[in-house]
Amino acid sequence: MDKNTKDSIFVSRGFLWGPSPEIYRGVSGFYDFGPMGKLVKNNLENETRKVFMKYGFFEVECPILMPEIVWKASGHLERFTDTMVKCKKCKSSFKIEDAEKKCSSCGGELTKPEEYNLMVKTKVGTDKDMFLRPETATTTYLLFPRLFQFFRKTMPIKVFQIGKAYRNEISPRQGVIRLREFTQMESQIFINTDNEMDFPEFNRIKKEKVLLLPHKLKKPVKISLEGAIKKKYLKKPAFAWCIHITEEILKKTGVKGYRFRQHAPNEMAHYADDAWDVEVKINGDWVEICGVHDRTDYDLKRHSQFSKQKMNVNKEIPHVLEISFGLERTLYALLNDSLVMDGERNLMKLPENMAPFQIGIFPLLKDKKLESLANKVNEDLSRNFRTYHDISGSIGRRYRRQDEVGTPFCITIDHQSLEDKTVTIRERDSMKQERVKISELKVNLNEKFF
């Protein structure tokens, strides 16, 4: 199935709409989640949240607006830039790597390249310059003194944040792959250098294998985390543990076909000791959906200098290990990989935990007795599952609609249901059906899901 067909289904079935606001022709880099997309987004956030919490991370939430001094300290005002050119005729803007000899819009002459800061600036009150955060991570770093007290002055400290970030991209032209407003799911570990190498939690997962593409190799290699340390593909057990957590999130959310690609030395940020991207194939191209970074002591050191606040722990400024997911890219990769053509039907093969609804509930016909029983079944099951009660259209069309949004199971109530209190359960992928007693539905479905 080609990209345009998939995108049209994402639109028609209420996953992604835009650019937003559509009724005013939209602004590139801004998209809406429709009802189905919002449900998948919630599931993606919640599954990520569960994994972080399983490994001892606590969630925080910070403002999206921060004063100028924060971004001076972080280096964003100085370094967070792209190089762009403009068309002298139509005033269109292009990133230098996307530009041709002439304007691709009107053929006009282009200006000389210039640096462009991607921060979004605004004012609070009458004169206070503020910036929308381009990442959630920096706002988490600012909490370190409070977090150190909260965690009773013990290290390492594990926290995460899920929230909006903003980047004033020059000319985003890749749909939800490159947005001006997006959601990040980022975890931070504040850790001392000794603990990075002597990290007890690594021992429990060191045999787990991951697909790594070190910058020195041309092809990925499937290797245990312990083996990756021995081969010096990974430097630190604590960092390898972050790779493991990242992979668990990918598996829990159903992302497939991914690889961990290491940044080459000339590609890494100036402060980084190591950096790996999680990449997936989207429409034939490798696209980054997550980064795992060893940020050393750069962040806390800079904020200590600018704020004059002490950040030392045992005479050392802690280092930061970071996992940073882009939610929209991850969601699009999941949708793109899940939607397939199966015979004459479009089928969204989302994992059960990621599907907008887990169960569709249908009375076979518009009949008061059937609808009444369907209402009772829906009311009962909705306490434990995400259900969708649909009475509109033929039963075949209702099945197809749920196939396209990924609902794993559909329950049909028919006239036999009124006689013997049984219903039909239809499985999404195989379309196989089985007859089950209403009294045994919860047990049966729990076995299927869990």
C-alpha positions as CSV (number, residue, x, y, z in Angstrom):
1,M,0.0,0.0,0.0
2,D,1.5,3.3,-1.0
3,K,2.0,6.4,1.2
4,N,-0.8,8.4,-0.2
5,T,-3.3,5.6,0.2
6,K,-2.2,5.1,3.8
7,D,-2.3,8.8,4.6
8,S,-5.9,9.1,3.2
9,I,-7.0,6.2,5.4
10,F,-5.4,7.9,8.5
11,V,-7.4,11.0,7.6
12,S,-10.7,9.3,6.8
13,R,-10.6,7.1,9.9
14,G,-9.8,10.0,12.3
15,F,-6.1,9.4,13.1
16,L,-4.3,12.5,11.8
17,W,-5.7,15.7,10.3
18,G,-3.9,18.7,8.9
19,P,-1.9,20.8,8.5
20,S,-3.9,22.7,11.1
21,P,-6.1,24.7,11.0
22,E,-7.5,23.0,7.9
23,I,-10.4,25.3,7.4
24,Y,-7.9,28.2,7.0
25,R,-5.6,26.1,4.7
26,G,-3.3,25.2,7.6
27,V,0.2,26.1,8.7
28,S,2.9,23.5,8.0
29,G,4.3,21.8,11.0
30,F,1.1,21.7,13.0
31,Y,-1.3,18.7,12.9
32,D,-4.4,17.5,14.8
33,F,-5.0,14.1,16.3
34,G,-8.5,13.0,15.4
35,P,-10.5,10.8,17.8
36,M,-8.7,7.6,16.8
37,G,-5.3,9.2,16.7
38,K,-5.8,10.7,20.2
39,L,-6.7,7.3,21.6
40,V,-3.5,5.7,20.1
41,K,-1.5,8.6,21.4
42,N,-2.8,8.1,24.9
43,N,-2.0,4.4,24.6
44,L,1.5,5.2,23.4
45,E,2.1,7.6,26.3
46,N,0.7,5.2,28.9
47,E,2.7,2.2,27.7
48,T,5.9,4.3,27.8
49,R,4.9,5.6,31.2
50,K,4.5,2.0,32.5
51,V,7.9,1.0,31.3
52,F,9.7,4.0,32.9
53,M,7.9,3.5,36.1
54,K,8.7,-0.2,36.1
55,Y,12.4,0.7,36.2
56,G,12.0,3.2,39.0
57,F,11.5,6.5,37.2
58,F,9.2,9.2,38.6
59,E,7.2,11.5,36.4
60,V,7.4,15.3,36.6
61,E,5.8,18.1,34.6
62,C,7.3,21.5,33.9
63,P,6.2,24.7,32.2
64,I,6.7,25.0,28.5
65,L,7.8,28.7,28.8
66,M,11.2,29.6,30.3
67,P,13.1,32.9,30.6
68,E,16.0,33.7,28.2
69,I,18.7,33.0,30.8
70,V,17.7,29.3,30.8
71,W,18.4,29.0,27.1
72,K,21.6,31.0,27.3
73,A,22.8,28.5,29.9
74,S,21.7,25.4,27.9
75,G,23.4,26.7,24.8
76,H,20.2,26.8,22.7
77,L,20.4,30.6,21.9
78,E,23.9,30.1,20.6
79,R,23.8,26.7,18.9
80,F,20.2,25.7,18.2
81,T,20.3,26.9,14.6
82,D,19.7,25.8,11.0
83,T,21.2,27.3,7.8
84,M,18.6,28.7,5.4
85,V,18.1,30.6,2.2
86,K,15.1,32.7,1.0
87,C,13.6,33.3,-2.4
88,K,14.1,37.0,-3.3
89,K,10.9,36.9,-5.4
90,C,8.2,34.9,-3.4
91,K,10.0,35.0,0.0
92,S,9.8,31.2,0.5
93,S,12.3,29.8,3.0
94,F,14.4,26.6,2.6
95,K,16.9,24.7,4.7
96,I,20.2,24.8,2.9
97,E,20.2,21.1,2.4
98,D,16.7,21.2,0.8
99,A,17.5,24.1,-1.5
100,E,18.2,24.0,-5.2
101,K,19.9,26.5,-7.4
102,K,16.6,28.3,-7.9
103,C,13.5,28.6,-5.8
104,S,11.5,25.3,-6.1
105,S,8.2,27.3,-5.7
106,C,8.6,30.0,-8.3
107,G,12.1,29.7,-9.9
108,G,13.3,32.9,-8.3
109,E,16.8,33.7,-7.2
110,L,17.9,32.6,-3.7
111,T,19.6,34.7,-1.1
112,K,23.0,33.9,0.5
113,P,22.8,31.3,3.3
114,E,22.2,32.7,6.8
115,E,21.9,31.2,10.3
116,Y,18.4,30.9,11.7
117,N,17.6,30.1,15.4
118,L,14.8,27.6,15.9
119,M,13.6,28.9,19.2
120,V,10.1,30.4,19.4
121,K,10.2,33.7,21.3
122,T,7.3,35.5,23.1
123,K,6.8,37.9,25.9
124,V,5.2,37.5,29.3
125,G,3.7,40.6,30.8
126,T,4.9,43.7,29.1
127,D,8.6,43.2,28.8
128,K,9.7,39.7,29.9
129,D,11.3,37.8,27.0
130,M,10.4,34.1,27.2
131,F,10.9,31.1,24.9
132,L,8.9,28.0,24.3
133,R,11.0,25.0,25.1
134,P,12.5,23.2,22.1
135,E,12.7,20.0,24.3
136,T,11.4,18.9,27.6
137,A,14.8,17.8,28.9
138,T,16.1,21.2,29.8
139,T,13.2,22.0,32.0
140,T,13.8,18.7,33.9
141,Y,17.5,19.6,34.5
142,L,16.3,22.7,36.3
143,L,14.7,20.6,39.0
144,F,17.9,18.8,40.1
145,P,18.3,20.6,43.5
146,R,14.7,19.8,44.4
147,L,14.9,16.3,43.1
148,F,18.1,15.7,45.1
149,Q,16.2,16.6,48.2
150,F,13.1,14.6,47.3
151,F,15.2,11.4,46.7
152,R,16.8,11.9,50.1
153,K,20.2,12.8,48.7
154,T,20.7,9.4,47.1
155,M,21.9,8.7,43.6
156,P,21.1,7.9,40.8
157,I,18.0,9.9,40.3
158,K,15.5,8.7,37.7
159,V,12.8,11.0,36.3
160,F,10.8,11.4,33.1
161,Q,8.6,14.0,31.5
162,I,6.0,13.7,28.7
163,G,5.0,17.0,27.2
164,K,4.9,19.5,24.4
165,A,8.0,21.1,22.8
166,Y,8.3,23.7,20.0
167,R,10.8,24.3,17.2
168,N,10.4,27.0,14.6
169,E,11.4,24.8,11.7
170,I,12.2,26.8,8.6
171,S,10.0,24.9,6.1
172,P,8.7,21.6,7.4
173,R,7.5,19.5,4.4
174,Q,7.4,16.0,5.9
175,G,4.0,15.8,7.6
176,V,4.2,14.6,11.1
177,I,7.9,13.6,10.7
178,R,9.0,17.2,11.1
179,L,6.7,19.4,13.3
180,R,6.8,22.8,14.9
181,E,4.7,21.6,17.8
182,F,5.3,18.0,19.0
183,T,5.3,15.8,22.0
184,Q,8.4,14.3,23.7
185,M,8.7,11.4,26.1
186,E,12.1,11.9,27.8
187,S,13.7,10.3,30.7
188,Q,16.8,11.5,32.6
189,I,19.1,9.7,34.9
190,F,21.3,11.9,37.1
191,I,24.3,9.7,38.0
192,N,27.8,9.9,39.3
193,T,30.7,8.7,37.1
194,D,31.6,5.7,39.4
195,N,28.0,4.5,39.3
196,E,27.9,4.6,35.5
197,M,30.5,1.9,35.4
198,D,29.4,0.0,38.5
199,F,25.7,-0.2,37.9
200,P,24.0,-3.2,39.6
201,E,20.8,-3.1,37.5
202,F,22.9,-3.9,34.4
203,N,23.5,-7.4,35.6
204,R,19.9,-8.4,35.3
205,I,19.6,-7.5,31.6
206,K,23.2,-7.9,30.3
207,K,22.3,-11.1,28.4
208,E,19.5,-9.3,26.4
209,K,20.3,-8.8,22.7
210,V,19.8,-5.7,20.6
211,L,20.4,-4.7,17.0
212,L,23.2,-2.2,17.0
213,L,24.9,-0.3,14.2
214,P,28.1,1.1,15.7
215,H,29.6,3.9,13.6
216,K,32.6,1.7,12.8
217,L,30.5,-1.0,11.2
218,K,28.7,-1.0,7.9
219,K,26.0,-3.5,8.9
220,P,24.0,-3.9,12.1
221,V,24.9,-6.7,14.5
222,K,22.7,-8.5,16.9
223,I,24.6,-8.7,20.1
224,S,24.0,-9.0,23.9
225,L,24.5,-5.8,25.9
226,E,27.3,-7.6,27.8
227,G,28.9,-8.4,24.5
228,A,28.5,-4.8,23.3
229,I,30.4,-3.6,26.4
230,K,33.2,-6.1,25.7
231,K,33.4,-5.1,22.1
232,K,33.5,-1.4,23.2
233,Y,30.5,-0.6,21.1
234,L,28.9,0.7,24.3
235,K,31.1,2.3,27.0
236,K,29.1,2.1,30.2
237,P,26.8,-0.4,31.8
238,A,24.4,2.3,32.9
239,F,24.1,3.6,29.3
240,A,23.6,0.0,28.1
241,W,20.8,-0.3,30.6
242,C,19.2,2.8,29.0
243,I,19.4,1.0,25.6
244,H,17.6,-1.9,27.2
245,I,14.8,0.3,28.5
246,T,14.4,1.9,25.1
247,E,14.0,-1.4,23.4
248,E,11.4,-2.5,26.0
249,I,9.4,0.6,25.2
250,L,9.6,-0.2,21.4
251,K,8.5,-3.8,22.0
252,K,5.6,-2.8,24.4
253,T,4.3,-0.2,21.9
254,G,4.6,-2.6,18.9
255,V,7.2,-0.7,16.9
256,K,9.0,-3.1,14.5
257,G,12.0,-3.1,12.1
258,Y,14.1,-0.7,14.2
259,R,17.8,-0.4,14.7
260,F,20.1,1.5,17.1
261,R,22.5,3.6,15.1
262,Q,25.5,5.2,16.8
263,H,26.5,8.7,16.0
264,A,30.0,9.1,14.4
265,P,32.4,11.4,16.3
266,N,31.8,14.2,13.9
267,E,28.1,13.8,14.2
268,M,27.8,14.0,18.0
269,A,26.9,17.1,19.9
270,H,29.9,18.8,21.5
271,Y,29.0,17.8,25.0
272,A,28.1,14.1,24.3
273,D,30.2,11.1,25.2
274,D,28.0,8.7,23.3
275,A,24.8,9.0,21.3
276,W,22.5,6.4,19.5
277,D,19.4,6.9,17.4
278,V,16.6,4.5,17.1
279,E,15.7,4.4,13.4
280,V,12.8,2.8,11.6
281,K,12.0,2.5,7.9
282,I,9.2,4.9,6.9
283,N,8.3,4.9,3.2
284,G,11.7,3.5,2.3
285,D,13.8,6.0,4.4
286,W,15.4,5.5,7.8
287,V,13.8,8.0,10.2
288,E,14.9,8.7,13.8
289,I,12.2,8.3,16.4
290,C,14.3,8.2,19.5
291,G,17.7,9.2,20.8
292,V,19.7,7.7,23.7
293,H,22.4,10.1,24.8
294,D,25.2,10.4,27.3
295,R,25.2,14.1,28.0
296,T,28.1,14.0,30.6
297,D,28.0,16.8,33.2
298,Y,27.4,19.5,30.6
299,D,23.8,20.4,31.5
300,L,24.1,20.7,35.3
301,K,27.5,22.4,35.0
302,R,26.1,25.1,32.7
303,H,23.0,25.7,34.8
304,S,25.1,25.8,38.0
305,Q,27.3,28.5,36.4
306,F,24.4,30.6,35.2
307,S,22.2,30.2,38.2
308,K,24.9,30.3,40.9
309,Q,23.3,27.3,42.4
310,K,25.4,24.4,43.7
311,M,24.8,21.2,41.8
312,N,27.7,19.1,43.2
313,V,27.2,15.7,44.8
314,N,30.2,14.3,46.6
315,K,32.4,17.0,45.0
316,E,31.2,16.0,41.5
317,I,28.6,17.4,39.2
318,P,26.4,14.5,38.2
319,H,26.2,13.3,34.6
320,V,23.0,12.9,32.6
321,L,21.9,9.8,30.6
322,E,18.9,10.5,28.5
323,I,16.2,8.6,26.5
324,S,14.3,10.9,24.2
325,F,11.3,9.7,22.1
326,G,9.4,11.8,19.6
327,L,5.8,10.7,20.1
328,E,4.4,11.8,16.8
329,R,7.2,10.1,14.8
330,T,6.8,6.9,16.8
331,L,3.0,6.9,16.4
332,Y,3.3,7.5,12.6
333,A,5.9,4.7,12.3
334,L,3.5,2.4,14.2
335,L,0.5,3.3,12.1
336,N,2.4,3.2,8.9
337,D,3.8,-0.3,9.6
338,S,0.4,-1.6,10.9
339,L,-1.8,-0.7,8.0
340,V,-1.8,-3.4,5.3
341,M,-4.0,-4.6,2.5
342,D,-5.4,-8.0,3.3
343,G,-7.3,-9.3,0.4
344,E,-10.1,-6.8,-0.3
345,R,-9.9,-5.1,3.1
346,N,-7.6,-2.5,4.7
347,L,-6.4,-3.9,8.0
348,M,-4.7,-2.0,10.8
349,K,-2.7,-4.7,12.7
350,L,-2.1,-2.7,15.8
351,P,-1.1,-4.6,19.0
352,E,-4.1,-5.0,21.3
353,N,-2.6,-2.6,23.9
354,M,-2.2,0.1,21.2
355,A,-5.5,-0.1,19.4
356,P,-8.0,2.8,19.9
357,F,-10.6,0.2,20.9
358,Q,-10.1,-3.3,22.1
359,I,-13.6,-4.5,21.4
360,G,-16.4,-3.5,19.0
361,I,-19.9,-4.4,20.2
362,F,-22.7,-4.7,17.5
363,P,-26.3,-5.7,17.6
364,L,-26.8,-7.6,14.3
365,L,-29.9,-5.7,13.3
366,K,-31.8,-2.6,14.4
367,D,-34.0,-4.3,16.9
368,K,-34.9,-3.1,20.3
369,K,-34.3,-6.4,22.1
370,L,-30.9,-6.8,20.4
371,E,-29.9,-3.3,21.1
372,S,-30.9,-3.6,24.7
373,L,-28.8,-6.7,25.2
374,A,-25.9,-5.1,23.3
375,N,-26.1,-2.1,25.7
376,K,-25.9,-4.4,28.7
377,V,-22.9,-6.2,27.2
378,N,-21.2,-3.0,26.4
379,E,-21.9,-1.5,29.9
380,D,-20.4,-4.6,31.5
381,L,-17.3,-4.9,29.3
382,S,-16.5,-1.2,29.3
383,R,-15.5,-1.5,33.0
384,N,-12.5,-3.6,31.9
385,F,-11.9,-2.9,28.3
386,R,-12.0,0.0,25.7
387,T,-15.2,-0.7,23.9
388,Y,-17.0,0.8,20.9
389,H,-20.8,0.3,20.5
390,D,-21.9,0.6,16.9
391,I,-25.4,0.2,15.5
392,S,-25.0,2.0,12.1
393,G,-24.8,0.1,8.8
394,S,-24.6,-3.5,7.8
395,I,-22.6,-5.9,10.0
396,G,-20.0,-6.3,7.2
397,R,-19.4,-2.5,7.1
398,R,-19.1,-2.3,10.8
399,Y,-16.5,-5.0,10.8
400,R,-14.6,-3.2,8.0
401,R,-14.6,0.1,9.9
402,Q,-13.2,-1.6,13.0
403,D,-10.6,-3.5,10.8
404,E,-9.3,-0.1,9.6
405,V,-8.9,1.4,13.0
406,G,-7.3,-1.8,14.5
407,T,-10.0,-3.2,16.9
408,P,-8.8,-6.7,17.7
409,F,-12.2,-8.3,18.5
410,C,-15.8,-7.6,17.6
411,I,-18.8,-9.1,19.4
412,T,-22.1,-9.5,17.6
413,I,-25.4,-9.9,19.4
414,D,-28.0,-11.7,17.3
415,H,-31.4,-13.5,17.8
416,Q,-29.7,-16.6,19.1
417,S,-28.2,-14.4,21.8
418,L,-31.7,-13.7,23.1
419,E,-32.4,-17.4,23.3
420,D,-29.2,-19.0,24.8
421,K,-27.3,-15.9,26.1
422,T,-24.3,-16.5,23.7
423,V,-22.6,-14.1,21.4
424,T,-20.2,-14.3,18.4
425,I,-16.6,-13.1,18.9
426,R,-14.8,-12.2,15.6
427,E,-11.0,-12.0,15.6
428,R,-9.6,-9.1,13.5
429,D,-6.6,-10.6,11.7
430,S,-8.0,-14.1,10.9
431,M,-11.7,-13.2,10.8
432,K,-12.4,-16.4,12.7
433,Q,-15.5,-16.5,14.8
434,E,-16.5,-18.4,17.9
435,R,-19.6,-18.6,20.0
436,V,-19.2,-17.7,23.7
437,K,-21.6,-17.4,26.6
438,I,-22.1,-13.9,27.8
439,S,-21.4,-15.0,31.3
440,E,-17.9,-16.1,30.2
441,L,-17.0,-13.1,28.0
442,K,-14.7,-11.4,30.5
443,V,-12.7,-14.5,31.2
444,N,-12.5,-15.4,27.5
445,L,-11.4,-11.9,26.5
446,N,-8.9,-11.6,29.4
447,E,-7.2,-14.8,28.1
448,K,-7.0,-13.3,24.6
449,F,-5.6,-10.0,25.8
450,F,-3.4,-11.0,28.7
